[in-house]
């Protein structure tokens, strides 16, 4: 079973993604802030991290730095979730090493398809 960490401080996003991803056969782990993501990464290697850019404690950029520092996480796919939709910012985000960038609001169906494409 593929493992996915969903990291977001918006409760509705967490719950709808958790439900949909579990329904699609993924093992889902919920983090409400960057510190919780960092704790998960000490004990597990997820296949995908859905990572809100703006979170309390540690933001998405800080978590991305942690991921890049750990050799065992080199194959973990990172998808940034953000309300920002400026094309130049998105391009810059892609250059720092994420695998995909999804703007809020988003289609859960399309997001799941994107996850499946990354895991092929």
Biopython code that builds the backbone (N, CA, C, O; Angstrom):
import numpy as np
from Bio.PDB.StructureBuilder import StructureBuilder

atoms = [
    (1, "UNK", "N", (0.851, -1.191, 0.000)),
    (1, "UNK", "CA", (0.000, 0.000, 0.000)),
    (1, "UNK", "C", (0.888, 1.243, 0.000)),
    (1, "UNK", "O", (1.783, 1.384, 0.833)),
    (2, "UNK", "N", (0.627, 2.123, -0.933)),
    (2, "UNK", "CA", (1.380, 3.376, -1.021)),
    (2, "UNK", "C", (0.979, 4.300, 0.133)),
    (2, "UNK", "O", (-0.198, 4.419, 0.471)),
    (3, "UNK", "N", (1.987, 4.950, 0.730)),
    (3, "UNK", "CA", (1.747, 5.832, 1.874)),
    (3, "UNK", "C", (1.811, 7.293, 1.443)),
    (3, "UNK", "O", (2.721, 7.714, 0.728)),
    (4, "UNK", "N", (0.822, 8.048, 1.897)),
    (4, "UNK", "CA", (0.756, 9.469, 1.582)),
    (4, "UNK", "C", (0.580, 10.270, 2.871)),
    (4, "UNK", "O", (-0.277, 9.964, 3.699)),
    (5, "UNK", "N", (1.405, 11.295, 3.020)),
    (5, "UNK", "CA", (1.207, 12.267, 4.101)),
    (5, "UNK", "C", (0.468, 13.454, 3.504)),
    (5, "UNK", "O", (0.876, 14.007, 2.483)),
    (6, "UNK", "N", (-0.621, 13.835, 4.150)),
    (6, "UNK", "CA", (-1.340, 15.051, 3.766)),
    (6, "UNK", "C", (-1.028, 16.081, 4.834)),
    (6, "UNK", "O", (-1.356, 15.885, 6.005)),
    (7, "UNK", "N", (-0.396, 17.176, 4.441)),
    (7, "UNK", "CA", (-0.017, 18.220, 5.386)),
    (7, "UNK", "C", (-0.719, 19.518, 5.020)),
    (7, "UNK", "O", (-0.392, 20.155, 4.019)),
    (8, "UNK", "N", (-1.678, 19.897, 5.835)),
    (8, "UNK", "CA", (-2.421, 21.126, 5.586)),
    (8, "UNK", "C", (-3.043, 21.584, 6.895)),
    (8, "UNK", "O", (-3.405, 20.757, 7.732)),
    (9, "UNK", "N", (-3.168, 22.877, 7.079)),
    (9, "UNK", "CA", (-3.781, 23.380, 8.313)),
    (9, "UNK", "C", (-5.278, 23.662, 8.139)),
    (9, "UNK", "O", (-5.922, 24.180, 9.052)),
    (10, "UNK", "N", (-5.830, 23.322, 6.970)),
    (10, "UNK", "CA", (-7.267, 23.492, 6.735)),
    (10, "UNK", "C", (-7.968, 22.153, 6.932)),
    (10, "UNK", "O", (-7.761, 21.213, 6.165)),
    (11, "UNK", "N", (-8.797, 22.078, 7.967)),
    (11, "UNK", "CA", (-9.457, 20.837, 8.363)),
    (11, "UNK", "C", (-10.276, 20.214, 7.232)),
    (11, "UNK", "O", (-10.223, 19.000, 7.035)),
    (12, "UNK", "N", (-11.026, 21.017, 6.493)),
    (12, "UNK", "CA", (-11.882, 20.484, 5.421)),
    (12, "UNK", "C", (-11.057, 19.825, 4.324)),
    (12, "UNK", "O", (-11.445, 18.786, 3.789)),
    (13, "UNK", "N", (-9.934, 20.419, 3.994)),
    (13, "UNK", "CA", (-9.060, 19.832, 2.974)),
    (13, "UNK", "C", (-8.512, 18.491, 3.464)),
    (13, "UNK", "O", (-8.507, 17.506, 2.726)),
    (14, "UNK", "N", (-8.053, 18.466, 4.712)),
    (14, "UNK", "CA", (-7.525, 17.221, 5.269)),
    (14, "UNK", "C", (-8.551, 16.097, 5.228)),
    (14, "UNK", "O", (-8.258, 14.984, 4.793)),
    (15, "UNK", "N", (-9.752, 16.407, 5.685)),
    (15, "UNK", "CA", (-10.780, 15.366, 5.783)),
    (15, "UNK", "C", (-11.229, 14.859, 4.413)),
    (15, "UNK", "O", (-11.399, 13.655, 4.224)),
    (16, "UNK", "N", (-11.422, 15.771, 3.456)),
    (16, "UNK", "CA", (-11.876, 15.328, 2.135)),
    (16, "UNK", "C", (-10.775, 14.548, 1.409)),
    (16, "UNK", "O", (-11.060, 13.557, 0.736)),
    (17, "UNK", "N", (-9.531, 14.986, 1.540)),
    (17, "UNK", "CA", (-8.431, 14.251, 0.914)),
    (17, "UNK", "C", (-8.226, 12.900, 1.587)),
    (17, "UNK", "O", (-8.010, 11.895, 0.909)),
    (18, "UNK", "N", (-8.292, 12.870, 2.909)),
    (18, "UNK", "CA", (-8.115, 11.609, 3.624)),
    (18, "UNK", "C", (-9.158, 10.594, 3.155)),
    (18, "UNK", "O", (-8.814, 9.459, 2.824)),
    (19, "UNK", "N", (-10.405, 10.990, 3.126)),
    (19, "UNK", "CA", (-11.486, 10.097, 2.700)),
    (19, "UNK", "C", (-11.255, 9.590, 1.271)),
    (19, "UNK", "O", (-11.325, 8.389, 1.014)),
    (20, "UNK", "N", (-10.983, 10.508, 0.357)),
    (20, "UNK", "CA", (-10.838, 10.141, -1.054)),
    (20, "UNK", "C", (-9.618, 9.258, -1.307)),
    (20, "UNK", "O", (-9.686, 8.307, -2.085)),
    (21, "UNK", "N", (-8.515, 9.571, -0.654)),
    (21, "UNK", "CA", (-7.298, 8.779, -0.870)),
    (21, "UNK", "C", (-7.428, 7.388, -0.257)),
    (21, "UNK", "O", (-6.982, 6.408, -0.854)),
    (22, "UNK", "N", (-8.030, 7.288, 0.921)),
    (22, "UNK", "CA", (-8.248, 5.965, 1.523)),
    (22, "UNK", "C", (-9.171, 5.132, 0.640)),
    (22, "UNK", "O", (-8.957, 3.935, 0.453)),
    (23, "UNK", "N", (-10.191, 5.779, 0.105)),
    (23, "UNK", "CA", (-11.139, 5.104, -0.786)),
    (23, "UNK", "C", (-10.423, 4.560, -2.031)),
    (23, "UNK", "O", (-10.850, 3.564, -2.615)),
    (24, "UNK", "N", (-9.336, 5.224, -2.428)),
    (24, "UNK", "CA", (-8.556, 4.803, -3.593)),
    (24, "UNK", "C", (-7.398, 3.864, -3.225)),
    (24, "UNK", "O", (-6.540, 3.578, -4.060)),
    (25, "UNK", "N", (-7.378, 3.387, -1.977)),
    (25, "UNK", "CA", (-6.421, 2.365, -1.585)),
    (25, "UNK", "C", (-5.092, 2.834, -1.033)),
    (25, "UNK", "O", (-4.164, 2.035, -0.911)),
    (26, "UNK", "N", (-4.976, 4.101, -0.698)),
    (26, "UNK", "CA", (-3.729, 4.629, -0.145)),
    (26, "UNK", "C", (-3.743, 4.577, 1.388)),
    (26, "UNK", "O", (-4.795, 4.695, 2.018)),
    (27, "UNK", "N", (-2.566, 4.401, 1.964)),
    (27, "UNK", "CA", (-2.398, 4.570, 3.406)),
    (27, "UNK", "C", (-2.193, 6.047, 3.648)),
    (27, "UNK", "O", (-1.282, 6.642, 3.074)),
    (28, "UNK", "N", (-3.020, 6.656, 4.488)),
    (28, "UNK", "CA", (-3.018, 8.110, 4.644)),
    (28, "UNK", "C", (-2.612, 8.506, 6.064)),
    (28, "UNK", "O", (-3.092, 7.941, 7.047)),
    (29, "UNK", "N", (-1.728, 9.479, 6.144)),
    (29, "UNK", "CA", (-1.269, 10.029, 7.415)),
    (29, "UNK", "C", (-1.521, 11.534, 7.388)),
    (29, "UNK", "O", (-1.193, 12.210, 6.413)),
    (30, "UNK", "N", (-2.102, 12.047, 8.456)),
    (30, "UNK", "CA", (-2.523, 13.444, 8.516)),
    (30, "UNK", "C", (-1.562, 14.265, 9.372)),
    (30, "UNK", "O", (-1.199, 13.866, 10.479)),
    (31, "UNK", "N", (-1.159, 15.412, 8.841)),
    (31, "UNK", "CA", (-0.342, 16.370, 9.589)),
    (31, "UNK", "C", (-0.999, 17.740, 9.480)),
    (31, "UNK", "O", (-1.341, 18.191, 8.387)),
    (32, "UNK", "N", (-1.169, 18.391, 10.619)),
    (32, "UNK", "CA", (-1.836, 19.695, 10.641)),
    (32, "UNK", "C", (-0.859, 20.869, 10.631)),
    (32, "UNK", "O", (-1.260, 22.030, 10.557)),
    (33, "UNK", "N", (0.424, 20.542, 10.708)),
    (33, "UNK", "CA", (1.449, 21.583, 10.652)),
    (33, "UNK", "C", (2.775, 20.933, 10.264)),
    (33, "UNK", "O", (2.892, 19.709, 10.193)),
    (34, "UNK", "N", (3.763, 21.779, 10.018)),
    (34, "UNK", "CA", (5.055, 21.278, 9.566)),
    (34, "UNK", "C", (5.775, 20.419, 10.585)),
    (34, "UNK", "O", (6.494, 19.491, 10.213)),
    (35, "UNK", "N", (5.598, 20.709, 11.856)),
    (35, "UNK", "CA", (6.249, 19.917, 12.899)),
    (35, "UNK", "C", (5.754, 18.480, 12.873)),
    (35, "UNK", "O", (6.539, 17.548, 13.052)),
    (36, "UNK", "N", (4.451, 18.295, 12.651)),
    (36, "UNK", "CA", (3.905, 16.936, 12.576)),
    (36, "UNK", "C", (4.463, 16.181, 11.371)),
    (36, "UNK", "O", (4.709, 14.977, 11.457)),
    (37, "UNK", "N", (4.664, 16.870, 10.258)),
    (37, "UNK", "CA", (5.278, 16.231, 9.085)),
    (37, "UNK", "C", (6.694, 15.784, 9.439)),
    (37, "UNK", "O", (7.078, 14.650, 9.153)),
    (38, "UNK", "N", (7.464, 16.664, 10.054)),
    (38, "UNK", "CA", (8.844, 16.343, 10.424)),
    (38, "UNK", "C", (8.894, 15.121, 11.340)),
    (38, "UNK", "O", (9.802, 14.297, 11.223)),
    (39, "UNK", "N", (7.934, 14.998, 12.244)),
    (39, "UNK", "CA", (7.870, 13.833, 13.137)),
    (39, "UNK", "C", (7.604, 12.552, 12.343)),
    (39, "UNK", "O", (8.248, 11.531, 12.587)),
    (40, "UNK", "N", (6.670, 12.596, 11.405)),
    (40, "UNK", "CA", (6.406, 11.424, 10.560)),
    (40, "UNK", "C", (7.668, 11.001, 9.815)),
    (40, "UNK", "O", (7.961, 9.811, 9.701)),
    (41, "UNK", "N", (8.410, 11.981, 9.310)),
    (41, "UNK", "CA", (9.578, 11.677, 8.487)),
    (41, "UNK", "C", (10.715, 11.042, 9.272)),
    (41, "UNK", "O", (11.650, 10.501, 8.681)),
    (42, "UNK", "N", (10.645, 11.100, 10.590)),
    (42, "UNK", "CA", (11.653, 10.432, 11.425)),
    (42, "UNK", "C", (11.428, 8.930, 11.472)),
    (42, "UNK", "O", (12.358, 8.171, 11.745)),
    (43, "UNK", "N", (10.193, 8.491, 11.208)),
    (43, "UNK", "CA", (9.868, 7.080, 11.395)),
    (43, "UNK", "C", (9.316, 6.390, 10.151)),
    (43, "UNK", "O", (9.081, 5.182, 10.181)),
    (44, "UNK", "N", (9.106, 7.115, 9.071)),
    (44, "UNK", "CA", (8.538, 6.491, 7.875)),
    (44, "UNK", "C", (9.060, 7.140, 6.610)),
    (44, "UNK", "O", (9.558, 8.266, 6.626)),
    (45, "UNK", "N", (8.936, 6.406, 5.511)),
    (45, "UNK", "CA", (9.290, 6.929, 4.190)),
    (45, "UNK", "C", (8.017, 6.889, 3.346)),
    (45, "UNK", "O", (7.644, 5.838, 2.824)),
    (46, "UNK", "N", (7.355, 8.036, 3.217)),
    (46, "UNK", "CA", (6.132, 8.059, 2.415)),
    (46, "UNK", "C", (6.452, 8.025, 0.925)),
    (46, "UNK", "O", (7.549, 8.382, 0.497)),
    (47, "UNK", "N", (5.470, 7.587, 0.155)),
    (47, "UNK", "CA", (5.617, 7.611, -1.301)),
    (47, "UNK", "C", (5.343, 9.007, -1.842)),
    (47, "UNK", "O", (5.974, 9.448, -2.802)),
    (48, "UNK", "N", (4.381, 9.705, -1.206)),
    (48, "UNK", "CA", (3.976, 11.050, -1.625)),
    (48, "UNK", "C", (3.701, 11.897, -0.397)),
    (48, "UNK", "O", (3.193, 11.411, 0.613)),
    (49, "UNK", "N", (4.047, 13.177, -0.500)),
    (49, "UNK", "CA", (3.653, 14.156, 0.512)),
    (49, "UNK", "C", (2.896, 15.268, -0.189)),
    (49, "UNK", "O", (3.428, 15.930, -1.081)),
    (50, "UNK", "N", (1.654, 15.471, 0.218)),
    (50, "UNK", "CA", (0.860, 16.622, -0.232)),
    (50, "UNK", "C", (1.124, 17.700, 0.797)),
    (50, "UNK", "O", (0.723, 17.573, 1.953)),
    (51, "UNK", "N", (1.790, 18.750, 0.389)),
    (51, "UNK", "CA", (2.366, 19.693, 1.324)),
    (51, "UNK", "C", (1.866, 21.113, 1.098)),
    (51, "UNK", "O", (2.189, 21.749, 0.095)),
    (52, "UNK", "N", (1.076, 21.599, 2.047)),
    (52, "UNK", "CA", (0.630, 22.990, 1.998)),
    (52, "UNK", "C", (1.859, 23.881, 2.148)),
    (52, "UNK", "O", (2.712, 23.635, 3.002)),
    (53, "UNK", "N", (1.944, 24.896, 1.331)),
    (53, "UNK", "CA", (3.098, 25.790, 1.377)),
    (53, "UNK", "C", (3.100, 26.611, 2.666)),
    (53, "UNK", "O", (4.147, 26.780, 3.292)),
    (54, "UNK", "N", (1.940, 27.120, 3.064)),
    (54, "UNK", "CA", (1.837, 27.992, 4.243)),
    (54, "UNK", "C", (1.189, 27.238, 5.398)),
    (54, "UNK", "O", (-0.030, 27.075, 5.442)),
    (55, "UNK", "N", (2.030, 26.778, 6.340)),
    (55, "UNK", "CA", (1.533, 26.065, 7.522)),
    (55, "UNK", "C", (2.188, 26.633, 8.772)),
    (55, "UNK", "O", (3.247, 27.257, 8.704)),
    (56, "UNK", "N", (1.545, 26.410, 9.914)),
    (56, "UNK", "CA", (2.153, 26.830, 11.179)),
    (56, "UNK", "C", (3.428, 26.034, 11.472)),
    (56, "UNK", "O", (3.634, 24.943, 10.941)),
    (57, "UNK", "N", (4.257, 26.592, 12.310)),
    (57, "UNK", "CA", (5.512, 25.995, 12.786)),
    (57, "UNK", "C", (6.553, 25.921, 11.685)),
    (57, "UNK", "O", (7.410, 26.799, 11.591)),
    (58, "UNK", "N", (6.498, 24.895, 10.851)),
    (58, "UNK", "CA", (7.414, 24.768, 9.715)),
    (58, "UNK", "C", (6.588, 24.855, 8.442)),
    (58, "UNK", "O", (5.591, 24.148, 8.300)),
    (59, "UNK", "N", (6.997, 25.720, 7.511)),
    (59, "UNK", "CA", (6.234, 25.827, 6.257)),
    (59, "UNK", "C", (6.694, 24.761, 5.262)),
    (59, "UNK", "O", (7.603, 23.979, 5.543)),
    (60, "UNK", "N", (6.051, 24.746, 4.100)),
    (60, "UNK", "CA", (6.363, 23.758, 3.082)),
    (60, "UNK", "C", (7.819, 23.793, 2.628)),
    (60, "UNK", "O", (8.404, 22.749, 2.338)),
    (61, "UNK", "N", (8.398, 24.972, 2.566)),
    (61, "UNK", "CA", (9.795, 25.098, 2.143)),
    (61, "UNK", "C", (10.733, 24.434, 3.154)),
    (61, "UNK", "O", (11.691, 23.761, 2.773)),
    (62, "UNK", "N", (10.450, 24.628, 4.433)),
    (62, "UNK", "CA", (11.277, 24.017, 5.479)),
    (62, "UNK", "C", (11.188, 22.494, 5.427)),
    (62, "UNK", "O", (12.193, 21.802, 5.594)),
    (63, "UNK", "N", (9.992, 21.981, 5.196)),
    (63, "UNK", "CA", (9.818, 20.530, 5.084)),
    (63, "UNK", "C", (10.538, 20.013, 3.845)),
    (63, "UNK", "O", (11.159, 18.951, 3.893)),
    (64, "UNK", "N", (10.466, 20.736, 2.750)),
    (64, "UNK", "CA", (11.180, 20.340, 1.542)),
    (64, "UNK", "C", (12.684, 20.246, 1.807)),
    (64, "UNK", "O", (13.344, 19.330, 1.316)),
    (65, "UNK", "N", (13.225, 21.184, 2.578)),
    (65, "UNK", "CA", (14.648, 21.130, 2.942)),
    (65, "UNK", "C", (14.968, 19.859, 3.725)),
    (65, "UNK", "O", (15.990, 19.217, 3.481)),
    (66, "UNK", "N", (14.094, 19.496, 4.667)),
    (66, "UNK", "CA", (14.289, 18.275, 5.457)),
    (66, "UNK", "C", (14.284, 17.057, 4.535)),
    (66, "UNK", "O", (15.115, 16.161, 4.680)),
    (67, "UNK", "N", (13.356, 17.027, 3.598)),
    (67, "UNK", "CA", (13.246, 15.906, 2.670)),
    (67, "UNK", "C", (14.523, 15.776, 1.837)),
    (67, "UNK", "O", (15.038, 14.673, 1.650)),
    (68, "UNK", "N", (15.023, 16.894, 1.346)),
    (68, "UNK", "CA", (16.224, 16.875, 0.505)),
    (68, "UNK", "C", (17.462, 16.415, 1.278)),
    (68, "UNK", "O", (18.389, 15.855, 0.691)),
    (69, "UNK", "N", (17.477, 16.652, 2.597)),
    (69, "UNK", "CA", (18.630, 16.279, 3.419)),
    (69, "UNK", "C", (18.680, 14.792, 3.747)),
    (69, "UNK", "O", (19.724, 14.287, 4.158)),
    (70, "UNK", "N", (17.570, 14.086, 3.572)),
    (70, "UNK", "CA", (17.508, 12.678, 3.968)),
    (70, "UNK", "C", (17.569, 11.770, 2.741)),
    (70, "UNK", "O", (16.674, 11.793, 1.896)),
    (71, "UNK", "N", (18.613, 10.986, 2.654)),
    (71, "UNK", "CA", (18.836, 10.100, 1.519)),
    (71, "UNK", "C", (17.677, 9.126, 1.318)),
    (71, "UNK", "O", (17.314, 8.832, 0.179)),
    (72, "UNK", "N", (17.095, 8.626, 2.400)),
    (72, "UNK", "CA", (16.018, 7.643, 2.267)),
    (72, "UNK", "C", (14.730, 8.248, 1.713)),
    (72, "UNK", "O", (13.807, 7.512, 1.363)),
    (73, "UNK", "N", (14.653, 9.583, 1.628)),
    (73, "UNK", "CA", (13.460, 10.247, 1.097)),
    (73, "UNK", "C", (13.630, 10.713, -0.349)),
    (73, "UNK", "O", (12.772, 11.417, -0.880)),
    (74, "UNK", "N", (14.733, 10.323, -0.982)),
    (74, "UNK", "CA", (15.022, 10.833, -2.330)),
    (74, "UNK", "C", (13.975, 10.440, -3.367)),
    (74, "UNK", "O", (13.832, 11.122, -4.382)),
    (75, "UNK", "N", (13.242, 9.353, -3.130)),
    (75, "UNK", "CA", (12.214, 8.924, -4.078)),
    (75, "UNK", "C", (10.808, 9.363, -3.688)),
    (75, "UNK", "O", (9.843, 9.072, -4.395)),
    (76, "UNK", "N", (10.694, 10.063, -2.565)),
    (76, "UNK", "CA", (9.394, 10.563, -2.132)),
    (76, "UNK", "C", (8.971, 11.707, -3.041)),
    (76, "UNK", "O", (9.730, 12.650, -3.265)),
    (77, "UNK", "N", (7.758, 11.615, -3.560)),
    (77, "UNK", "CA", (7.224, 12.661, -4.431)),
    (77, "UNK", "C", (6.587, 13.744, -3.568)),
    (77, "UNK", "O", (5.872, 13.449, -2.611)),
    (78, "UNK", "N", (6.857, 15.004, -3.919)),
    (78, "UNK", "CA", (6.329, 16.139, -3.163)),
    (78, "UNK", "C", (5.432, 16.974, -4.065)),
    (78, "UNK", "O", (5.841, 17.424, -5.136)),
    (79, "UNK", "N", (4.200, 17.168, -3.607)),
    (79, "UNK", "CA", (3.248, 18.010, -4.320)),
    (79, "UNK", "C", (2.909, 19.188, -3.418)),
    (79, "UNK", "O", (2.359, 19.005, -2.332)),
    (80, "UNK", "N", (3.234, 20.384, -3.862)),
    (80, "UNK", "CA", (2.862, 21.591, -3.124)),
    (80, "UNK", "C", (1.395, 21.911, -3.375)),
    (80, "UNK", "O", (0.914, 21.842, -4.507)),
    (81, "UNK", "N", (0.695, 22.262, -2.308)),
    (81, "UNK", "CA", (-0.678, 22.762, -2.386)),
    (81, "UNK", "C", (-0.641, 24.215, -1.960)),
    (81, "UNK", "O", (-0.104, 24.538, -0.901)),
    (82, "UNK", "N", (-1.211, 25.104, -2.779)),
    (82, "UNK", "CA", (-1.155, 26.517, -2.441)),
    (82, "UNK", "C", (-2.293, 27.286, -3.089)),
    (82, "UNK", "O", (-2.777, 26.926, -4.162)),
    (83, "UNK", "N", (-2.707, 28.343, -2.424)),
    (83, "UNK", "CA", (-3.723, 29.237, -2.992)),
    (83, "UNK", "C", (-3.092, 30.196, -4.001)),
    (83, "UNK", "O", (-3.800, 30.826, -4.786)),
    (84, "UNK", "N", (-1.772, 30.307, -3.983)),
    (84, "UNK", "CA", (-1.075, 31.193, -4.915)),
    (84, "UNK", "C", (-1.074, 30.569, -6.306)),
    (84, "UNK", "O", (-0.741, 29.396, -6.475)),
    (85, "UNK", "N", (-1.452, 31.371, -7.299)),
    (85, "UNK", "CA", (-1.482, 30.824, -8.654)),
    (85, "UNK", "C", (-0.755, 31.700, -9.666)),
    (85, "UNK", "O", (-1.099, 31.703, -10.848)),
    (86, "UNK", "N", (0.233, 32.430, -9.213)),
    (86, "UNK", "CA", (1.057, 33.243, -10.091)),
    (86, "UNK", "C", (1.993, 32.317, -10.886)),
    (86, "UNK", "O", (2.783, 31.585, -10.289)),
    (87, "UNK", "N", (1.913, 32.341, -12.217)),
    (87, "UNK", "CA", (2.724, 31.429, -13.030)),
    (87, "UNK", "C", (4.232, 31.530, -12.756)),
    (87, "UNK", "O", (4.930, 30.517, -12.787)),
    (88, "UNK", "N", (4.732, 32.726, -12.492)),
    (88, "UNK", "CA", (6.169, 32.869, -12.210)),
    (88, "UNK", "C", (6.531, 32.205, -10.887)),
    (88, "UNK", "O", (7.581, 31.573, -10.775)),
    (89, "UNK", "N", (5.667, 32.346, -9.887)),
    (89, "UNK", "CA", (5.904, 31.691, -8.602)),
    (89, "UNK", "C", (5.855, 30.178, -8.758)),
    (89, "UNK", "O", (6.682, 29.464, -8.190)),
    (90, "UNK", "N", (4.895, 29.692, -9.523)),
    (90, "UNK", "CA", (4.764, 28.249, -9.730)),
    (90, "UNK", "C", (6.018, 27.710, -10.417)),
    (90, "UNK", "O", (6.536, 26.659, -10.038)),
    (91, "UNK", "N", (6.495, 28.424, -11.414)),
    (91, "UNK", "CA", (7.714, 28.015, -12.111)),
    (91, "UNK", "C", (8.896, 27.960, -11.146)),
    (91, "UNK", "O", (9.693, 27.023, -11.182)),
    (92, "UNK", "N", (9.003, 28.973, -10.283)),
    (92, "UNK", "CA", (10.084, 29.028, -9.289)),
    (92, "UNK", "C", (9.970, 27.849, -8.309)),
    (92, "UNK", "O", (10.977, 27.250, -7.931)),
    (93, "UNK", "N", (8.743, 27.526, -7.906)),
    (93, "UNK", "CA", (8.521, 26.405, -6.988)),
    (93, "UNK", "C", (8.985, 25.097, -7.636)),
    (93, "UNK", "O", (9.627, 24.273, -6.986)),
    (94, "UNK", "N", (8.665, 24.914, -8.894)),
    (94, "UNK", "CA", (9.053, 23.685, -9.586)),
    (94, "UNK", "C", (10.574, 23.559, -9.670)),
    (94, "UNK", "O", (11.113, 22.453, -9.641)),
    (95, "UNK", "N", (11.250, 24.678, -9.774)),
    (95, "UNK", "CA", (12.712, 24.668, -9.879)),
    (95, "UNK", "C", (13.398, 24.277, -8.575)),
    (95, "UNK", "O", (14.553, 23.854, -8.597)),
    (96, "UNK", "N", (12.712, 24.408, -7.440)),
    (96, "UNK", "CA", (13.361, 24.082, -6.159)),
    (96, "UNK", "C", (13.266, 22.590, -5.820)),
    (96, "UNK", "O", (13.769, 22.149, -4.787)),
    (97, "UNK", "N", (12.621, 21.822, -6.695)),
    (97, "UNK", "CA", (12.676, 20.385, -6.507)),
    (97, "UNK", "C", (11.388, 19.683, -6.132)),
    (97, "UNK", "O", (11.428, 18.537, -5.685)),
    (98, "UNK", "N", (10.250, 20.329, -6.299)),
    (98, "UNK", "CA", (9.000, 19.623, -6.062)),
    (98, "UNK", "C", (8.595, 18.884, -7.334)),
    (98, "UNK", "O", (9.105, 19.170, -8.417)),
    (99, "UNK", "N", (7.681, 17.939, -7.193)),
    (99, "UNK", "CA", (7.267, 17.135, -8.340)),
    (99, "UNK", "C", (6.012, 17.669, -9.019)),
    (99, "UNK", "O", (5.784, 17.415, -10.201)),
    (100, "UNK", "N", (5.196, 18.413, -8.267)),
    (100, "UNK", "CA", (3.980, 18.998, -8.835)),
    (100, "UNK", "C", (3.525, 20.151, -7.952)),
    (100, "UNK", "O", (3.880, 20.244, -6.777)),
    (101, "UNK", "N", (2.728, 21.024, -8.554)),
    (101, "UNK", "CA", (2.195, 22.196, -7.854)),
    (101, "UNK", "C", (0.703, 22.259, -8.160)),
    (101, "UNK", "O", (0.304, 22.313, -9.324)),
    (102, "UNK", "N", (-0.118, 22.252, -7.116)),
    (102, "UNK", "CA", (-1.569, 22.257, -7.277)),
    (102, "UNK", "C", (-2.126, 23.492, -6.581)),
    (102, "UNK", "O", (-1.845, 23.735, -5.407)),
    (103, "UNK", "N", (-2.914, 24.267, -7.312)),
    (103, "UNK", "CA", (-3.494, 25.470, -6.727)),
    (103, "UNK", "C", (-4.871, 25.166, -6.138)),
    (103, "UNK", "O", (-5.658, 24.396, -6.688)),
    (104, "UNK", "N", (-5.122, 25.797, -5.009)),
    (104, "UNK", "CA", (-6.423, 25.685, -4.324)),
    (104, "UNK", "C", (-7.360, 26.732, -4.902)),
    (104, "UNK", "O", (-6.911, 27.834, -5.215)),
    (105, "UNK", "N", (-8.622, 26.439, -5.054)),
    (105, "UNK", "CA", (-9.252, 25.131, -4.865)),
    (105, "UNK", "C", (-8.867, 24.193, -5.999)),
    (105, "UNK", "O", (-8.490, 24.637, -7.084)),
    (106, "UNK", "N", (-8.965, 22.886, -5.740)),
    (106, "UNK", "CA", (-8.558, 21.913, -6.738)),
    (106, "UNK", "C", (-9.581, 20.780, -6.814)),
    (106, "UNK", "O", (-10.395, 20.592, -5.910)),
    (107, "UNK", "N", (-9.518, 20.046, -7.897)),
    (107, "UNK", "CA", (-10.355, 18.871, -8.094)),
    (107, "UNK", "C", (-9.639, 17.677, -7.456)),
    (107, "UNK", "O", (-8.506, 17.363, -7.822)),
    (108, "UNK", "N", (-10.293, 17.018, -6.510)),
    (108, "UNK", "CA", (-9.686, 15.855, -5.867)),
    (108, "UNK", "C", (-9.451, 14.752, -6.894)),
    (108, "UNK", "O", (-8.435, 14.060, -6.844)),
    (109, "UNK", "N", (-10.374, 14.591, -7.809)),
    (109, "UNK", "CA", (-10.232, 13.569, -8.854)),
    (109, "UNK", "C", (-8.970, 13.815, -9.680)),
    (109, "UNK", "O", (-8.219, 12.881, -9.962)),
    (110, "UNK", "N", (-8.735, 15.076, -10.067)),
    (110, "UNK", "CA", (-7.539, 15.406, -10.851)),
    (110, "UNK", "C", (-6.271, 15.244, -10.009)),
    (110, "UNK", "O", (-5.237, 14.812, -10.519)),
    (111, "UNK", "N", (-6.350, 15.591, -8.725)),
    (111, "UNK", "CA", (-5.198, 15.441, -7.844)),
    (111, "UNK", "C", (-4.825, 13.962, -7.708)),
    (111, "UNK", "O", (-3.646, 13.614, -7.763)),
    (112, "UNK", "N", (-5.811, 13.103, -7.533)),
    (112, "UNK", "CA", (-5.538, 11.669, -7.424)),
    (112, "UNK", "C", (-4.915, 11.155, -8.717)),
    (112, "UNK", "O", (-4.007, 10.324, -8.680)),
    (113, "UNK", "N", (-5.392, 11.638, -9.853)),
    (113, "UNK", "CA", (-4.796, 11.243, -11.135)),
    (113, "UNK", "C", (-3.330, 11.692, -11.216)),
    (113, "UNK", "O", (-2.470, 10.964, -11.711)),
    (114, "UNK", "N", (-3.074, 12.888, -10.728)),
    (114, "UNK", "CA", (-1.698, 13.413, -10.724)),
    (114, "UNK", "C", (-0.796, 12.539, -9.828)),
    (114, "UNK", "O", (0.337, 12.224, -10.190)),
    (115, "UNK", "N", (-1.320, 12.161, -8.665)),
    (115, "UNK", "CA", (-0.568, 11.295, -7.752)),
    (115, "UNK", "C", (-0.260, 9.960, -8.448)),
    (115, "UNK", "O", (0.872, 9.478, -8.411)),
    (116, "UNK", "N", (-1.266, 9.384, -9.071)),
    (116, "UNK", "CA", (-1.064, 8.113, -9.758)),
    (116, "UNK", "C", (-0.033, 8.224, -10.873)),
    (116, "UNK", "O", (0.766, 7.308, -11.070)),
    (117, "UNK", "N", (-0.042, 9.334, -11.603)),
    (117, "UNK", "CA", (0.951, 9.551, -12.658)),
    (117, "UNK", "C", (2.364, 9.641, -12.092)),
    (117, "UNK", "O", (3.309, 9.135, -12.698)),
    (118, "UNK", "N", (2.514, 10.283, -10.936)),
    (118, "UNK", "CA", (3.834, 10.408, -10.316)),
    (118, "UNK", "C", (4.358, 9.072, -9.811)),
    (118, "UNK", "O", (5.569, 8.851, -9.771)),
    (119, "UNK", "N", (3.462, 8.191, -9.431)),
    (119, "UNK", "CA", (3.869, 6.923, -8.832)),
    (119, "UNK", "C", (4.122, 5.810, -9.854)),
    (119, "UNK", "O", (4.491, 4.695, -9.485)),
    (120, "UNK", "N", (3.924, 6.115, -11.120)),
    (120, "UNK", "CA", (4.135, 5.087, -12.158)),
    (120, "UNK", "C", (5.614, 4.813, -12.318)),
    (120, "UNK", "O", (6.002, 3.982, -13.139)),
]
sb = StructureBuilder()
sb.init_structure("model")
sb.init_model(0)
sb.init_chain("A")
sb.init_seg("    ")
for serial, (resi, resn, name, xyz) in enumerate(atoms, 1):
    if name == "N":
        sb.init_residue(resn, " ", resi, " ")
    sb.init_atom(name, np.array(xyz, "f"), 0.0, 1.0, " ", f" {name:<3s}", serial, name[0])
structure = sb.get_structure()
